[in-house]
Amino acid sequence: MWKLPDIEACGGDSQNSGKPGVEDKCNTILSHIGTALVVTFIFVFFLLQVAEAVLRDYIFVHLDNNHDKFNLLIFMLQKLFSLIDQTSMPDNPDSLQNQEVLLPGHLITIYLKEKLQEWLLKVKRLLQDETDNRTKRQNLADQLAEATCQPSIIGVELRSAVQALKQLGDGPRAHTLLLKSHQQKLQSNMQSLRPSGTSHGIAYTTTLSQLVFCTIAQAASDSLAIFDDEPAFASELVTWAVNQTEGFALLIKKHILASPAASGALRSVTECIQISLGHCCLLEARGLALTPILLMQPKLSLQPKLSSSAHRFSTMVQYLVQSAVDGYNVCIFAYGQTGSGKTFTIYGSESNPGLTPLCMPPASSSVIM
């Protein structure tokens, strides 16, 4: 066991500080310390001040006098030597004597620090999960969008894919893809539909009308079932239906312009428009007023055709009527393939009379005269 040397004579506050020679010994020690810390010196008392300042401000600042500081230093050296000689063991950091005494402010700071770190880690995990989920949702949305564009997709699969895409938070894209899929199916069916012969018969125009307006009705039904009556989606549906109706009306116009006035094309167009008006009446209950759009283009195209027919009658047939009245033999007949409109040309209808009804007024007036 190390014995602590008697150094009471070196303490500034010691009771023996007034003994003869004690003050000289203390000054000698302090001067030695000051000499080690100062390179050059002029006065001895300056070295003493340096030593006192170092001991006061840098060596065991929690102790008030040099005697206690010296004793603590010797005690530390004793523990170091005993540890080297293996006569003592290292201190346990978990022992009570090594635990710091924390003030309430320190405890609150440590608690807040731990909670803040825990919260930051939780936020980091949430952001990472959100990023991963967003990437997964985007990939799933792209797959669903690709599925809606497949030509082989059926109605149930289309509605399921659009519904899933809406649930992923991409409603506008889902509605646009729904209408796009119906349009692709319509175009595919129209391409597979071919007219028979050189002219477009009534069967072709009737089938085309049913195809177009049934597609519009199905698209409106799917949109209402999945997206309800939301204004943005309803407006997009109306715009899409108007575009499809305008495209159908342009086909009818093209059919009228490409057909001679006396052929059965006018009859087939008339019946096609009548059937289309029936479909439009059913669609008006769903907020789709397509009748004006349907009648605009054919009306503009039929007027010159009808005027041409009236002019042809006045120039080619009316003189035959007058010849019959004068006693000459006259014959007017229509020639063409089945379904081309021969009977309709001769007899017509109540709203659009044919040659026979048109010949009666001139003949009657001539007989009366």
PAVEX-698100 format. One line per 2 residues: number of its first residue (from 1); their letters; for each residue z negated, y negated, x negated of C-alpha. Coordinates in pm, 1 decimal. Last residue first. Layout:
BEGIN
NUM) a) Z:Y:X ~ ... .
***
This chain:
BEGIN
369) mi) 11916.8:-2154.0:10677.4 ~ 11676.2:-1894.2:10802.3 .
367) vs) 11842.0:-1625.0:10591.9 ~ 11821.8:-1842.5:10277.5 .
365) ss) 11457.7:-1926.8:10335.6 ~ 11371.8:-1560.9:10377.2 .
363) ap) 11554.9:-1462.4:10059.5 ~ 11389.1:-1739.3:9856.7 .
361) pm) 11040.5:-1641.5:9988.9 ~ 11093.3:-1264.1:9946.3 .
359) cl) 11205.4:-1251.2:9585.5 ~ 10862.3:-1334.3:9440.9 .
357) pt) 10699.3:-1054.1:9635.5 ~ 10955.0:-807.4:9494.3 .
355) lg) 10947.3:-942.0:9138.9 ~ 10574.2:-907.4:9083.3 .
353) pn) 10274.7:-1096.6:9220.7 ~ 9975.2:-1187.8:8994.8 .
351) se) 9667.5:-1257.2:9210.9 ~ 9761.7:-1010.6:9481.5 .
349) sg) 9909.8:-763.8:9234.7 ~ 10244.2:-691.6:9076.8 .
347) yi) 10518.0:-519.8:9277.2 ~ 10818.0:-487.6:9044.7 .
345) tf) 10648.5:-567.0:8715.2 ~ 10336.8:-367.7:8809.0 .
343) tk) 10552.7:-68.5:8890.6 ~ 10724.3:-86.2:8552.2 .
341) gs) 10405.9:-154.4:8353.2 ~ 10444.8:44.0:8025.8 .
339) gt) 10233.2:332.5:8152.8 ~ 10513.4:586.1:8137.2 .
337) qg) 10806.4:466.6:7933.5 ~ 11046.0:196.2:8042.7 .
335) ya) 11307.8:83.8:8293.8 ~ 11260.8:-157.3:8579.4 .
333) fi) 11522.0:-185.8:8860.1 ~ 11704.8:-466.1:9035.1 .
331) cv) 12007.8:-375.0:9246.6 ~ 12245.2:-610.7:9431.3 .
329) ny) 12540.9:-534.4:9667.1 ~ 12702.2:-858.3:9781.7 .
327) gd) 12656.6:-1000.6:10127.8 ~ 12577.5:-1367.3:10059.8 .
325) va) 12206.4:-1294.1:10097.2 ~ 12236.6:-1035.0:9822.5 .
323) sq) 12412.8:-1291.9:9602.3 ~ 12130.1:-1542.3:9662.9 .
321) vl) 11877.5:-1285.0:9555.3 ~ 12082.7:-1211.9:9245.9 .
319) yq) 12084.4:-1584.8:9166.6 ~ 11704.2:-1580.9:9174.3 .
317) vm) 11676.4:-1296.4:8932.5 ~ 11794.9:-1425.3:8595.4 .
315) ts) 11718.7:-1799.9:8574.2 ~ 11430.8:-1844.9:8817.2 .
313) fr) 11276.6:-1511.4:8728.8 ~ 11303.3:-1579.7:8356.0 .
311) ha) 11134.6:-1918.5:8407.2 ~ 10850.8:-1759.9:8596.8 .
309) ss) 10808.4:-1499.0:8326.4 ~ 10808.8:-1766.6:8053.9 .
307) sl) 10542.3:-1963.5:8237.9 ~ 10336.4:-1647.8:8255.8 .
305) kp) 10373.9:-1595.9:7881.7 ~ 10297.5:-1961.9:7809.2 .
303) ql) 9975.2:-1938.3:8013.3 ~ 9870.0:-1597.2:7883.3 .
301) sl) 9797.1:-1711.0:7527.4 ~ 9559.0:-1997.0:7606.3 .
299) kp) 9385.5:-1783.5:7866.2 ~ 9359.8:-1490.4:7624.8 .
297) qm) 9179.1:-1711.4:7366.1 ~ 8919.9:-1876.5:7592.5 .
295) ll) 8839.5:-1596.0:7834.2 ~ 8611.2:-1390.1:7607.2 .
293) ip) 8419.1:-1686.4:7469.6 ~ 8357.7:-1820.1:7819.6 .
291) tl) 8232.1:-1475.1:7933.0 ~ 7998.7:-1416.8:7636.8 .
289) al) 7670.6:-1548.5:7777.9 ~ 7425.9:-1320.0:7595.3 .
287) gr) 7073.4:-1372.6:7732.5 ~ 6996.8:-1009.6:7802.4 .
285) ae) 7093.6:-1034.1:8171.1 ~ 7419.9:-1192.2:8053.1 .
283) ll) 7503.6:-863.3:7884.0 ~ 7568.4:-689.2:8216.7 .
281) cc) 7803.6:-966.3:8325.4 ~ 7981.4:-945.7:7990.9 .
279) hg) 8046.7:-574.7:8041.1 ~ 8210.7:-645.2:8376.6 .
277) ls) 8412.2:-925.5:8219.2 ~ 8538.4:-676.2:7961.8 .
275) iq) 8669.6:-449.2:8236.7 ~ 8857.9:-739.9:8395.4 .
273) ic) 8984.5:-848.6:8053.2 ~ 9120.5:-500.5:7986.1 .
271) et) 9285.7:-495.2:8329.7 ~ 9464.9:-819.1:8253.4 .
269) vs) 9556.1:-712.3:7901.9 ~ 9700.9:-385.1:8030.7 .
267) rl) 9906.8:-572.0:8290.2 ~ 10031.4:-822.4:8037.6 .
265) ag) 10122.5:-542.7:7799.0 ~ 10333.0:-368.9:8062.3 .
263) sa) 10651.0:-534.4:7941.2 ~ 10821.7:-833.3:8102.2 .
261) ap) 10653.4:-1092.8:7882.1 ~ 10741.6:-919.8:7560.1 .
259) sa) 10444.0:-802.2:7348.0 ~ 10330.9:-933.7:7007.5 .
257) li) 10188.0:-1256.0:7151.2 ~ 9980.0:-1065.8:7407.4 .
255) hk) 9844.4:-812.3:7156.2 ~ 9755.2:-1086.4:6910.1 .
253) ki) 9567.2:-1265.1:7185.7 ~ 9383.6:-944.2:7273.7 .
251) ll) 9291.0:-896.3:6909.6 ~ 9176.2:-1259.7:6893.7 .
249) af) 8956.1:-1197.9:7197.5 ~ 8795.0:-901.2:7021.8 .
247) ge) 8721.2:-1112.1:6715.0 ~ 8578.1:-1387.6:6934.6 .
245) tq) 8357.4:-1131.3:7106.5 ~ 8230.1:-1003.1:6771.9 .
243) nv) 8154.3:-1355.6:6654.0 ~ 7973.7:-1438.9:6978.3 .
241) aw) 7764.2:-1122.7:6945.1 ~ 7663.9:-1218.2:6587.5 .
239) tv) 7565.8:-1570.2:6687.8 ~ 7364.4:-1440.0:6982.8 .
237) le) 7186.9:-1183.7:6761.0 ~ 7100.5:-1449.1:6500.7 .
235) sa) 6953.2:-1669.8:6771.8 ~ 6746.8:-1379.7:6908.5 .
233) fa) 6618.6:-1305.7:6557.2 ~ 6501.0:-1662.8:6501.8 .
231) pe) 6360.2:-1697.3:6852.9 ~ 6143.3:-1382.7:6847.9 .
229) dd) 6211.1:-1194.2:7170.3 ~ 6101.4:-845.4:7062.7 .
227) fi) 6190.8:-754.5:6701.2 ~ 6219.0:-374.7:6721.1 .
225) al) 6307.8:-301.7:7085.0 ~ 6491.2:-631.5:7140.7 .
223) sd) 6704.4:-588.9:6829.2 ~ 6784.3:-227.5:6916.2 .
221) sa) 6890.2:-321.0:7271.5 ~ 7100.4:-614.6:7151.7 .
219) aq) 7274.7:-392.6:6895.6 ~ 7341.4:-130.9:7163.8 .
217) ai) 7485.5:-391.4:7399.7 ~ 7709.6:-537.3:7128.6 .
215) tc) 7833.6:-187.6:7039.2 ~ 7900.1:-114.6:7406.6 .
213) fv) 8090.5:-442.6:7422.3 ~ 8325.5:-360.1:7138.0 .
211) lq) 8389.5:6.5:7217.1 ~ 8431.5:-48.0:7589.2 .
209) sl) 8689.5:-317.3:7525.9 ~ 8875.0:-107.5:7270.4 .
207) tt) 8884.4:187.2:7508.4 ~ 9029.4:-32.2:7783.2 .
205) ty) 9282.9:-186.1:7546.3 ~ 9397.4:155.7:7422.5 .
203) ai) 9416.5:317.7:7764.8 ~ 9605.1:17.8:7903.5 .
201) gh) 9881.5:57.8:7653.0 ~ 9935.7:-122.5:7326.4 .
199) st) 10304.6:-117.8:7258.9 ~ 10509.0:75.7:7005.1 .
197) gs) 10382.6:414.3:7104.4 ~ 10018.9:521.7:7129.2 .
195) pr) 9751.5:282.4:7007.5 ~ 9523.9:386.5:6721.0 .
193) ls) 9143.8:401.4:6725.9 ~ 9015.2:520.4:6388.1 .
191) qm) 9020.5:165.4:6259.1 ~ 8829.3:44.6:6564.2 .
189) ns) 8564.9:313.3:6512.6 ~ 8513.1:207.7:6150.5 .
187) ql) 8500.5:-159.8:6245.2 ~ 8240.5:-91.7:6512.4 .
185) kq) 8031.1:123.9:6278.6 ~ 8036.2:-149.8:6016.7 .
183) qh) 7936.8:-408.0:6277.3 ~ 7645.2:-194.5:6395.1 .
181) sk) 7524.4:-160.3:6035.6 ~ 7555.7:-534.8:5975.1 .
179) ll) 7353.4:-610.2:6287.7 ~ 7067.2:-389.3:6169.2 .
177) lt) 7099.5:-516.4:5810.9 ~ 7053.5:-874.1:5932.9 .
175) ha) 6748.0:-772.4:6135.1 ~ 6590.5:-593.0:5836.5 .
173) rp) 6656.8:-887.0:5603.5 ~ 6489.1:-1125.6:5843.8 .
171) gd) 6190.1:-888.4:5888.6 ~ 6104.5:-829.2:5522.6 .
169) gl) 5729.3:-776.9:5547.0 ~ 5713.1:-405.6:5466.6 .
167) qk) 5666.5:-342.4:5837.9 ~ 6012.9:-489.0:5896.5 .
165) la) 6166.6:-246.5:5648.4 ~ 5995.5:42.6:5826.5 .
163) qv) 6134.5:-70.7:6162.6 ~ 6484.4:-110.3:6013.8 .
161) as) 6470.2:241.1:5866.2 ~ 6342.6:392.1:6191.4 .
159) rl) 6605.6:210.1:6398.9 ~ 6885.0:330.6:6171.0 .
157) ev) 6756.4:687.1:6168.7 ~ 6747.3:695.3:6546.4 .
155) gi) 7096.2:545.8:6576.3 ~ 7269.4:772.1:6327.2 .
153) is) 7343.9:709.8:5959.2 ~ 7673.5:856.8:5836.3 .
151) pq) 7829.1:524.8:5735.4 ~ 7539.3:447.4:5498.8 .
149) ct) 7444.9:79.3:5502.8 ~ 7107.1:140.4:5666.9 .
147) ae) 7013.0:380.4:5384.4 ~ 7076.0:116.5:5117.6 .
145) al) 6841.2:-120.6:5295.4 ~ 6577.6:152.5:5313.5 .
143) qd) 6612.3:221.3:4940.5 ~ 6591.1:-149.1:4859.2 .
141) al) 6279.0:-183.4:5074.2 ~ 6118.0:112.6:4895.5 .
139) nq) 6189.0:-43.7:4555.9 ~ 6050.1:-377.2:4674.2 .
137) rk) 5741.4:-212.1:4818.7 ~ 5680.1:-25.0:4492.1 .
135) tr) 5715.0:-344.0:4289.7 ~ 5483.1:-527.7:4524.9 .
133) nd) 5234.8:-242.2:4507.2 ~ 5233.1:-254.6:4127.1 .
131) te) 5187.0:-631.2:4123.7 ~ 4913.5:-612.5:4386.6 .
129) dq) 4738.6:-335.3:4194.1 ~ 4749.2:-544.6:3876.9 .
127) ll) 4621.0:-848.4:4062.1 ~ 4342.0:-642.3:4217.9 .
125) rk) 4247.3:-491.2:3881.8 ~ 4232.8:-834.0:3718.4 .
123) vk) 4029.3:-972.9:4006.7 ~ 3779.9:-687.6:3963.5 .
121) ll) 3759.3:-749.9:3589.1 ~ 3699.5:-1120.6:3653.6 .
119) we) 3426.7:-1040.3:3908.0 ~ 3246.9:-804.6:3667.4 .
117) ql) 3267.4:-1061.6:3388.2 ~ 3130.3:-1327.7:3621.0 .
115) ke) 2851.3:-1097.8:3735.3 ~ 2751.5:-1020.9:3376.4 .
113) kl) 2759.8:-1387.7:3278.0 ~ 2562.0:-1490.4:3584.2 .
111) yi) 2292.5:-1238.1:3501.8 ~ 2278.4:-1347.6:3135.7 .
109) ti) 2250.8:-1712.7:3240.6 ~ 1981.7:-1635.0:3498.6 .
107) lh) 1780.3:-1442.7:3238.2 ~ 1810.8:-1721.1:2981.9 .
105) gp) 1698.0:-1982.8:3234.2 ~ 1401.3:-1769.0:3331.7 .
103) ll) 1288.7:-1756.6:2966.7 ~ 1346.4:-1446.3:2762.5 .
101) ve) 1081.0:-1283.6:2542.5 ~ 1280.1:-1082.9:2295.5 .
99) qn) 1215.8:-713.8:2256.8 ~ 1134.5:-597.7:1905.6 .
97) ql) 763.9:-535.9:1972.2 ~ 852.1:-336.4:2280.6 .
95) sd) 1043.3:-72.7:2090.3 ~ 1412.0:-37.5:2161.4 .
93) pn) 1521.2:-162.4:1816.6 ~ 1313.0:116.6:1657.0 .
91) dp) 1196.6:-8.6:1320.0 ~ 1312.6:170.5:1011.0 .
89) ms) 1070.2:431.0:872.8 ~ 791.3:386.0:622.5 .
87) tq) 685.7:555.8:297.0 ~ 1051.5:618.3:220.5 .
85) di) 1013.8:443.9:-118.6 ~ 1302.5:214.4:-14.5 .
83) ls) 1140.5:148.9:322.8 ~ 808.2:80.0:148.2 .
81) fl) 981.0:-168.9:-83.1 ~ 1142.9:-353.9:210.9 .
79) kq) 822.0:-354.5:411.8 ~ 633.3:-506.7:116.7 .
77) lm) 904.5:-768.6:67.8 ~ 876.7:-870.3:433.3 .
75) fi) 500.5:-901.8:398.6 ~ 540.4:-1119.0:89.1 .
73) ll) 774.9:-1352.0:281.3 ~ 537.4:-1367.5:575.7 .
71) nf) 243.3:-1455.0:345.3 ~ 446.3:-1729.3:174.9 .
69) kd) 546.2:-1883.5:508.4 ~ 190.1:-1873.7:632.6 .
67) hn) 69.2:-2057.2:319.7 ~ 357.1:-2305.9:332.9 .
65) nd) 245.6:-2451.7:660.7 ~ 387.0:-2490.9:1014.9 .
63) lh) 574.8:-2169.1:1080.2 ~ 879.0:-2159.1:1312.1 .
61) vf) 1097.2:-2306.9:1037.8 ~ 1071.6:-1991.3:836.0 .
59) iy) 1249.9:-2141.0:534.6 ~ 1520.1:-2397.5:614.1 .
57) dr) 1366.7:-2726.5:734.4 ~ 1010.0:-2729.9:597.8 .
55) lv) 1056.8:-2518.3:288.2 ~ 1374.9:-2705.3:194.4 .
53) ae) 1218.2:-3046.5:262.2 ~ 904.5:-2964.4:59.8 .
51) av) 1116.2:-2845.8:-234.1 ~ 1330.5:-3158.7:-229.0 .
49) ql) 1025.8:-3382.9:-201.7 ~ 867.2:-3208.9:-501.3 .
47) lf) 1180.8:-3253.9:-704.4 ~ 1177.5:-3626.5:-625.9 .
45) fv) 811.2:-3642.6:-732.1 ~ 919.4:-3525.5:-1077.0 .
43) fi) 1150.6:-3818.2:-1130.2 ~ 1499.8:-3828.5:-1272.8 .
41) ft) 1669.6:-3514.3:-1152.8 ~ 1987.6:-3326.6:-1210.9 .
39) vv) 2110.8:-3002.3:-1061.9 ~ 1875.1:-2985.9:-766.8 .
37) la) 1788.5:-2659.0:-591.5 ~ 1648.4:-2456.0:-879.1 .
35) tg) 1462.5:-2760.0:-1014.6 ~ 1312.1:-2824.8:-668.9 .
33) ih) 1171.2:-2472.8:-657.4 ~ 1025.6:-2511.6:-1005.5 .
31) sl) 881.5:-2849.6:-909.0 ~ 721.5:-2689.7:-604.6 .
29) it) 557.9:-2426.0:-818.7 ~ 434.1:-2680.0:-1074.2 .
27) nc) 309.2:-2908.7:-798.7 ~ 112.2:-2624.8:-651.3 .
25) kd) -38.3:-2539.4:-988.8 ~ -129.3:-2903.8:-1057.0 .
23) ev) -295.7:-2935.1:-715.0 ~ -504.7:-2630.3:-783.0 .
21) gp) -620.2:-2751.5:-1126.4 ~ -959.3:-2886.5:-1012.2 .
19) kg) -1042.5:-2775.9:-656.7 ~ -931.5:-3001.8:-368.3 .
17) sn) -672.0:-2764.3:-228.2 ~ -935.0:-2498.7:-201.1 .
15) qs) -968.4:-2541.3:180.7 ~ -598.9:-2470.2:222.1 .
13) dg) -367.3:-2710.2:403.5 ~ -119.7:-2749.3:116.8 .
11) gc) -125.7:-2382.2:51.8 ~ -83.7:-2280.9:-313.8 .
9) ae) -453.2:-2214.6:-379.4 ~ -459.5:-1974.6:-89.1 .
7) id) -221.1:-1754.1:-279.7 ~ -433.9:-1447.3:-322.9 .
5) pl) -191.8:-1165.3:-359.9 ~ -119.9:-934.8:-63.9 .
3) kw) -185.0:-580.0:-169.3 ~ 99.3:-333.7:-133.4 .
1) m) 0.0:0.0:0.0 .
***
